[in-house]
Amino acid sequence: MNFIYENDFSGSYGKAKRVLEDNPFYLNLLDKFWSNDEYVSFVKLANCILGVPPVKSFLLIFQNEIKQKENGKITDSNLKQALGSWFRIFISK
């Protein structure tokens, strides 16, 4: 989980970190996202210039994978909050 800023994330968002660790599918998607410079640039641009929430961009990027796994929807509200927490830290970096 090195792509998540360990100190920032575990200190302020301990519950969110545990939720992500319990959802390896989404943890793997975050890893794919973080290791792809084009995705990172796209999400930052969409957020900073267009005001598109980073989680929305993330979900659009990986919509096919999510459809196969989750039928296209995240139904776990804790998971939605955890993704939002991760992206709050991501965008601030």
SEFITOR-609178 format. One record per residue: residue number from 1; x, y negated, z negated of N, C-alpha, C in turn; chain. Coordinates in Angstrom, 2 decimals, padded with zeros to 5 digits, always signed. Each point is the difference from the previous one (the first is absolute). Layout:
% SEFITOR-609178
 seq     n.x     n.y     n.z    ca.x    ca.y    ca.z     c.x     c.y     c.z mol
 NUM       X       Y       Z       X       Y       Z       X       Y       Z   A
...
//
This chain:
% SEFITOR-609178
 seq     n.x     n.y     n.z    ca.x    ca.y    ca.z     c.x     c.y     c.z mol
   1 +000.84 +001.19 +000.00 -000.84 -001.19 +000.00 +000.88 -001.24 +000.00   A
   2 +001.14 +000.07 +000.61 +000.92 -001.12 +000.01 -000.51 -001.18 +000.82   A
   3 -000.92 +000.20 +000.91 -000.52 -001.10 +000.80 -000.94 -000.86 -000.80   A
   4 -000.47 +000.50 -001.11 -000.79 -000.81 -000.92 +000.98 -000.59 -000.98   A
   5 -000.06 -001.27 -000.21 +000.92 -000.67 -000.89 -000.22 +000.52 -001.42   A
   6 +000.79 +000.98 -000.37 -000.18 +000.73 -001.26 -000.20 -000.92 -001.20   A
   7 +000.88 -000.95 -000.20 -000.10 -000.85 -001.19 -001.26 -000.84 +000.03   A
   8 -000.29 -000.63 +001.13 -001.19 -000.84 +000.11 -001.27 +000.83 -000.15   A
   9 -000.03 +001.09 +000.72 -001.23 +000.79 +000.07 -000.30 +000.71 -001.30   A
  10 +000.99 +000.62 -000.61 -000.29 +000.77 -001.21 -000.29 -000.91 -001.17   A
  11 +000.59 -001.19 -000.03 -000.24 -000.91 -001.12 -001.40 -000.56 +000.00   A
  12 -000.41 -000.57 +001.11 -001.29 -000.68 +000.07 -001.14 +000.90 +000.44   A
  13 +000.34 +001.04 +000.74 -001.03 +000.80 +000.63 +000.18 +001.48 -000.30   A
  14 +000.24 +000.32 -001.26 +000.25 +001.39 -000.38 -001.12 +000.95 +000.40   A
  15 -001.25 -000.42 -000.21 -001.13 +000.86 +000.37 -000.05 +000.21 +001.51   A
  16 +000.24 -001.06 +000.75 -000.02 +000.11 +001.47 +001.10 +000.93 +000.46   A
  17 +001.16 -000.07 -000.61 +001.11 +000.88 +000.37 -000.38 +001.45 -000.21   A
  18 -000.64 +000.29 -001.13 -000.43 +001.38 -000.27 -001.03 +000.47 +001.02   A
  19 -000.92 -000.88 +000.36 -001.03 +000.36 +000.99 +000.66 +000.34 +001.33   A
  20 +000.96 -000.80 +000.42 +000.68 +000.28 +001.27 +000.81 +001.28 -000.09   A
  21 +000.65 +000.23 -001.11 +000.77 +001.24 -000.16 -000.90 +001.23 +000.03   A
  22 -001.25 -000.17 -000.42 -000.96 +001.11 +000.02 -000.65 +000.19 +001.38   A
  23 +000.31 -000.87 +000.93 -000.55 +000.07 +001.36 +001.13 +000.05 +001.01   A
  24 +000.64 +001.17 +000.13 +001.18 +000.09 +000.87 -000.29 -000.36 +001.46   A
  25 -001.22 +000.20 +000.45 -000.34 -000.38 +001.38 +000.24 -001.49 +000.21   A
  26 -000.53 -000.83 -000.90 +000.16 -001.45 +000.13 +001.42 -000.44 -000.33   A
  27 +000.64 +000.68 -000.91 +001.40 -000.29 -000.30 +000.86 +000.23 +001.24   A
  28 -000.28 +001.07 +000.74 +000.72 +000.27 +001.25 -000.30 -001.06 +001.06   A
  29 -001.25 -000.45 +000.06 -000.34 -001.06 +000.96 +000.74 -001.29 -000.36   A
  30 +000.09 -000.32 -001.29 +000.73 -001.19 -000.41 +001.48 +000.13 +000.35   A
  31 +000.53 +001.19 -000.14 +001.39 +000.24 +000.36 +000.21 -000.19 +001.51   A
  32 -000.93 +000.53 +000.80 +000.05 -000.19 +001.46 -000.08 -001.48 +000.34   A
  33 -000.91 -000.68 -000.66 -000.17 -001.44 +000.23 +001.29 -000.74 -000.31   A
  34 +000.54 +000.22 -001.19 +001.16 -000.75 -000.47 +001.24 +000.28 +000.86   A
  35 +000.10 +001.17 +000.58 +001.17 +000.34 +000.80 -000.12 -000.45 +001.46   A
  36 -001.12 -000.62 +000.36 -000.21 -000.47 +001.37 -000.01 -001.53 +000.01   A
  37 +001.07 -000.59 +000.51 +000.12 -001.46 +000.01 -001.11 -000.69 +000.77   A
  38 -000.49 +000.63 +001.05 -001.08 -000.61 +000.78 -001.29 -000.08 -000.82   A
  39 -000.31 +001.07 -000.73 -001.19 -000.03 -000.85 +000.12 -001.09 -001.06   A
  40 +001.17 -000.07 -000.64 +000.21 -000.98 -001.06 -000.17 -001.42 +000.55   A
  41 +000.61 -000.26 +001.15 -000.11 -001.33 +000.62 -001.44 -000.31 +000.38   A
  42 -000.69 +000.99 +000.55 -001.39 -000.19 +000.41 -000.88 -000.38 -001.20   A
  43 +000.16 +000.73 -001.09 -000.84 -000.25 -001.18 +000.31 -001.36 -000.61   A
  44 +001.27 -000.35 -000.08 +000.35 -001.32 -000.55 -000.53 -001.12 +000.89   A
  45 +000.15 +000.14 +001.30 -000.50 -001.00 +000.93 -001.51 -000.14 -000.10   A
  46 -000.69 +001.13 +000.02 -001.47 -000.02 -000.08 -000.47 -000.65 -001.30   A
  47 +000.73 +000.24 -001.09 -000.39 -000.58 -001.28 +000.32 -001.49 -000.06   A
  48 +001.22 -000.35 +000.33 +000.45 -001.38 -000.17 -000.62 -000.97 +001.00   A
  49 -000.18 +000.43 +001.22 -000.50 -000.92 +001.03 -001.50 +000.15 +000.22   A
  50 -000.48 +001.23 +000.01 -001.42 +000.22 +000.30 -000.87 +000.21 -001.23   A
  51 +000.62 +000.19 -001.16 -000.76 +000.20 -001.23 -000.63 +001.37 -000.13   A
  52 +000.50 +000.97 +000.76 -000.54 +001.37 -000.08 +000.63 +000.68 -001.23   A
  53 -000.82 +000.54 -000.87 +000.56 +000.69 -001.18 +000.92 +001.14 +000.42   A
  54 +001.15 +000.13 -000.66 +000.96 +001.03 +000.37 -000.58 +001.42 -000.04   A
  55 -000.85 +000.28 -000.96 -000.57 +001.34 -000.08 -000.84 +000.29 +001.24   A
  56 -000.73 -001.00 +000.47 -000.81 +000.19 +001.21 +000.89 +000.34 +001.19   A
  57 +001.10 -000.73 +000.15 +000.93 +000.29 +001.10 +000.58 +001.40 -000.15   A
  58 +000.40 +000.34 -001.21 +000.55 +001.33 -000.28 -000.99 +001.09 +000.39   A
  59 -001.25 -000.17 -000.39 -001.03 +000.99 +000.31 -000.26 +000.09 +001.50   A
  60 +000.09 -001.12 +000.69 -000.16 +000.03 +001.46 +001.16 +000.70 +000.68   A
  61 +001.20 -000.24 -000.48 +001.18 +000.66 +000.59 -000.12 +001.51 -000.11   A
  62 -000.47 +000.46 -001.14 -000.05 +001.45 -000.26 -001.42 +000.56 +000.08   A
  63 -000.87 -000.66 +000.74 -001.39 +000.42 +000.03 -000.20 +001.42 +000.51   A
  64 +000.78 +000.43 +000.98 -000.17 +001.36 +000.52 +000.36 +001.05 -001.05   A
  65 +001.10 -000.21 -000.69 +000.40 +000.95 -001.05 -001.03 +000.03 -001.13   A
  66 -000.50 -001.19 -000.35 -000.98 -000.08 -001.09 -001.31 +000.66 +000.42   A
  67 -000.39 -000.17 +001.26 -001.23 +000.67 +000.47 +000.12 +001.51 -000.11   A
  68 +001.16 +000.52 +000.35 +000.19 +001.46 -000.08 -000.03 +000.48 -001.44   A
  69 +000.56 -000.77 -000.90 +000.11 +000.43 -001.40 -001.25 -000.35 -000.81   A
  70 -000.49 -001.23 +000.15 -001.04 -000.52 -000.90 -001.31 -000.33 +000.71   A
  71 -000.14 +000.42 +001.23 -001.19 -000.34 +000.79 -000.10 -001.51 +000.22   A
  72 +001.16 -000.68 -000.02 +000.04 -001.41 +000.33 -000.27 -000.96 -001.13   A
  73 -000.28 +000.49 -001.19 -000.33 -000.90 -001.10 +000.75 +000.40 -001.26   A
  74 +000.40 -001.01 -000.75 +000.56 +000.25 -001.33 -001.16 -000.18 -000.97   A
  75 -000.37 +001.05 -000.67 -001.13 -000.08 -000.92 +000.44 -000.20 -001.44   A
  76 +001.26 +000.20 -000.30 +000.52 -000.15 -001.35 +000.35 -001.47 -000.26   A
  77 -000.77 -000.66 -000.87 +000.25 -001.42 -000.26 +001.35 -000.24 -000.66   A
  78 +000.47 +000.94 -000.81 +001.32 -000.15 -000.61 +001.10 +000.02 +001.06   A
  79 -000.19 +000.81 +001.03 +000.98 +000.06 +001.08 +000.00 -001.31 +000.78   A
  80 -001.17 -000.56 +000.26 -000.08 -001.29 +000.69 +000.73 -001.08 -000.80   A
  81 -000.22 -000.01 -001.30 +000.67 -000.98 -000.86 +001.50 +000.22 -000.02   A
  82 +000.43 +001.25 -000.02 +001.43 +000.31 -000.02 +000.67 -000.48 +001.29   A
  83 -000.64 +000.22 +001.13 +000.55 -000.48 +001.28 +000.08 -001.53 +000.00   A
  84 -001.05 -000.62 -000.49 +000.01 -001.47 -000.09 +001.11 -000.51 -000.90   A
  85 +000.22 +000.67 -001.11 +001.08 -000.39 -000.91 +001.35 +000.14 +000.66   A
  86 +000.21 +001.10 +000.71 +001.27 +000.20 +000.68 +000.24 -001.10 +001.03   A
  87 -001.03 -000.34 +000.75 +000.18 -001.03 +001.02 +000.16 -001.39 -000.58   A
  88 -000.54 -000.27 -001.18 +000.25 -001.29 -000.65 +001.49 -000.16 -000.28   A
  89 +000.63 +001.05 -000.45 +001.44 -000.04 -000.25 +000.75 -000.08 +001.32   A
  90 -000.41 +000.78 +000.97 +000.65 +000.02 +001.31 -000.01 -001.38 +000.65   A
  91 -001.12 -000.66 +000.02 -000.12 -001.29 +000.67 +000.83 -001.06 -000.73   A
  92 +000.14 +000.13 -001.30 +000.78 -001.00 -000.74 +001.49 +000.13 +000.22   A
  93 +000.47 +001.10 +000.59 +001.44 +000.23 +000.22 +000.44 -000.62 +001.29   A
//
